């Protein structure tokens, strides 16, 4: 990724693709309200779904872990 996007840049990126926030959220399986909140700065994207949204929008460098097992089965 060339750099971290600001909220304004992320909104412009969506607009450049011709995508609404709703469409982006549907395509990525995230809550549209959370997506709007991240773009508005009301959620910082530190944990959980807000983190996932921020990473997907390019507003944060990070990884997305889909399902993390509570206990590693290899450990017995």
Backbone as CSV, one residue per row, in Angstrom:
resi,resn,N_x,N_y,N_z,CA_x,CA_y,CA_z,C_x,C_y,C_z
1,UNK,0.847,-1.169,0.000,0.000,0.000,0.000,0.897,1.238,0.000
2,UNK,0.612,2.219,-0.873,1.484,3.381,-0.978,1.524,4.246,0.275
3,UNK,0.484,4.271,1.046,0.463,5.067,2.269,-0.870,4.914,2.969
4,UNK,-0.933,5.452,4.148,-2.168,5.392,4.921,-3.082,6.521,4.444
5,UNK,-4.334,6.184,4.203,-5.302,7.181,3.750,-5.922,7.915,4.939
6,UNK,-6.242,9.167,4.713,-7.062,9.906,5.661,-8.516,9.534,5.386
7,UNK,-9.411,9.955,6.266,-10.832,9.682,6.042,-11.296,10.322,4.737
8,UNK,-10.849,11.549,4.475,-11.237,12.233,3.234,-10.716,11.474,2.016
9,UNK,-9.489,10.964,2.101,-8.929,10.193,0.990,-9.674,8.880,0.799
10,UNK,-10.075,8.242,1.893,-10.822,6.985,1.797,-12.182,7.226,1.147
11,UNK,-12.834,8.327,1.513,-14.116,8.666,0.888,-13.927,8.930,-0.601
12,UNK,-12.866,9.660,-0.952,-12.580,9.950,-2.360,-12.257,8.666,-3.120
13,UNK,-11.557,7.736,-2.462,-11.219,6.450,-3.075,-12.485,5.667,-3.400
14,UNK,-13.442,5.647,-2.466,-14.719,4.975,-2.718,-15.452,5.648,-3.874
15,UNK,-15.479,6.977,-3.865,-16.159,7.719,-4.923,-15.499,7.464,-6.279
16,UNK,-14.176,7.403,-6.298,-13.428,7.136,-7.536,-13.820,5.778,-8.127
17,UNK,-14.128,4.829,-7.253,-14.553,3.498,-7.700,-16.046,3.439,-8.005
18,UNK,-16.750,4.507,-7.700,-18.193,4.529,-7.914,-18.953,3.673,-6.917
19,UNK,-18.383,3.533,-5.714,-19.003,2.687,-4.688,-19.549,3.532,-3.551
20,UNK,-20.707,3.145,-3.084,-21.258,3.770,-1.885,-20.665,3.070,-0.666
21,UNK,-20.818,3.693,0.475,-20.373,3.069,1.721,-21.146,1.776,1.939
22,UNK,-22.431,1.803,1.645,-23.269,0.605,1.784,-22.736,-0.539,0.920
23,UNK,-22.416,-0.241,-0.332,-21.919,-1.278,-1.239,-20.577,-1.824,-0.754
24,UNK,-19.674,-0.935,-0.337,-18.381,-1.360,0.187,-18.572,-2.299,1.377
25,UNK,-19.472,-1.918,2.284,-19.724,-2.727,3.479,-20.274,-4.101,3.100
26,UNK,-21.217,-4.141,2.171,-21.773,-5.430,1.724,-20.692,-6.315,1.112
27,UNK,-19.869,-5.742,0.249,-18.821,-6.516,-0.430,-17.816,-7.115,0.547
28,UNK,-17.596,-6.438,1.658,-16.585,-6.894,2.616,-17.180,-7.532,3.865
29,UNK,-18.496,-7.641,3.904,-19.146,-8.307,5.032,-19.000,-7.574,6.351
30,UNK,-19.005,-6.245,6.285,-18.897,-5.451,7.507,-20.160,-4.610,7.684
31,UNK,-20.360,-4.137,8.896,-21.537,-3.344,9.221,-21.427,-1.952,8.590
32,UNK,-22.432,-1.532,7.817,-22.384,-0.202,7.207,-22.274,0.924,8.241
33,UNK,-22.960,0.792,9.370,-22.896,1.837,10.401,-21.474,1.986,10.933
34,UNK,-20.789,0.867,11.135,-19.398,0.919,11.600,-18.525,1.595,10.550
35,UNK,-18.780,1.294,9.290,-18.008,1.894,8.203,-18.194,3.411,8.199
36,UNK,-19.439,3.870,8.315,-19.702,5.310,8.388,-19.001,5.929,9.593
37,UNK,-19.026,5.247,10.733,-18.412,5.780,11.951,-16.900,5.892,11.821
38,UNK,-16.270,4.917,11.184,-14.821,4.986,10.960,-14.506,6.157,10.028
39,UNK,-15.274,6.298,8.956,-15.042,7.391,8.013,-15.281,8.763,8.649
40,UNK,-16.180,8.827,9.620,-16.485,10.093,10.293,-15.538,10.373,11.462
41,UNK,-14.704,9.398,11.821,-13.779,9.586,12.928,-14.371,9.302,14.292
42,UNK,-15.599,8.816,14.333,-16.219,8.494,15.623,-15.682,7.187,16.189
43,UNK,-15.222,6.309,15.311,-14.534,5.082,15.743,-13.134,5.143,15.155
44,UNK,-12.162,4.816,15.968,-10.763,4.958,15.562,-10.203,3.727,14.861
45,UNK,-10.904,2.618,14.922,-10.418,1.414,14.259,-9.367,0.670,15.048
46,UNK,-9.442,0.744,16.356,-8.431,0.084,17.188,-8.670,-1.407,17.357
47,UNK,-9.934,-1.817,17.430,-10.235,-3.225,17.696,-11.473,-3.651,16.921
48,UNK,-11.617,-4.962,16.820,-12.844,-5.549,16.287,-13.170,-5.136,14.867
49,UNK,-14.463,-4.951,14.634,-14.914,-4.658,13.280,-14.429,-3.290,12.798
50,UNK,-14.305,-2.329,13.697,-13.793,-1.015,13.305,-12.356,-1.137,12.797
51,UNK,-11.557,-1.990,13.422,-10.192,-2.258,12.955,-10.232,-2.828,11.542
52,UNK,-11.100,-3.802,11.332,-11.226,-4.436,10.018,-11.597,-3.402,8.960
53,UNK,-12.568,-2.552,9.269,-13.005,-1.520,8.325,-11.852,-0.569,8.007
54,UNK,-11.146,-0.106,9.027,-10.044,0.834,8.821,-8.955,0.226,7.944
55,UNK,-8.643,-1.036,8.161,-7.624,-1.708,7.342,-8.117,-1.847,5.903
56,UNK,-9.362,-2.274,5.724,-9.915,-2.442,4.375,-9.970,-1.127,3.606
57,UNK,-10.227,-0.031,4.305,-10.284,1.282,3.658,-8.896,1.880,3.432
58,UNK,-7.875,1.236,3.977,-6.519,1.753,3.826,-6.200,2.881,4.791
59,UNK,-7.004,3.019,5.832,-6.807,4.078,6.818,-5.885,3.645,7.951
60,UNK,-5.516,2.384,7.939,-4.697,1.834,9.012,-3.898,0.672,8.452
61,UNK,-2.660,0.569,8.884,-1.847,-0.582,8.538,-2.150,-1.661,9.571
62,UNK,-2.480,-2.841,9.117,-2.792,-3.911,10.059,-3.177,-5.175,9.331
63,UNK,-3.451,-6.193,10.098,-3.887,-7.462,9.532,-5.299,-7.743,10.008
64,UNK,-5.974,-8.555,9.228,-7.342,-8.940,9.562,-7.356,-10.438,9.800
65,UNK,-7.681,-10.820,11.007,-7.803,-12.229,11.349,-9.282,-12.568,11.336
66,UNK,-9.688,-13.471,10.446,-11.106,-13.805,10.325,-11.616,-14.548,11.547
67,UNK,-11.110,-15.716,11.770,-11.564,-16.544,12.886,-10.331,-17.028,13.632
68,UNK,-10.224,-16.663,14.862,-9.096,-17.103,15.675,-9.618,-18.125,16.671
69,UNK,-9.085,-19.357,16.649,-9.553,-20.352,17.614,-9.197,-19.927,19.037
70,UNK,-10.088,-20.220,19.969,-9.867,-19.858,21.367,-8.662,-20.604,21.935
71,UNK,-8.487,-21.841,21.527,-7.366,-22.653,21.983,-6.751,-23.318,20.765
72,UNK,-5.444,-23.284,20.688,-4.752,-23.920,19.574,-4.872,-25.432,19.728
73,UNK,-5.529,-26.128,18.770,-5.706,-27.573,18.894,-4.379,-28.335,18.941
74,UNK,-3.326,-27.769,18.381,-2.028,-28.439,18.385,-1.426,-28.502,19.791
75,UNK,-1.872,-27.607,20.657,-1.330,-27.589,22.016,-1.977,-28.631,22.919
76,UNK,-3.077,-29.189,22.434,-3.705,-30.277,23.179,-4.586,-29.807,24.217
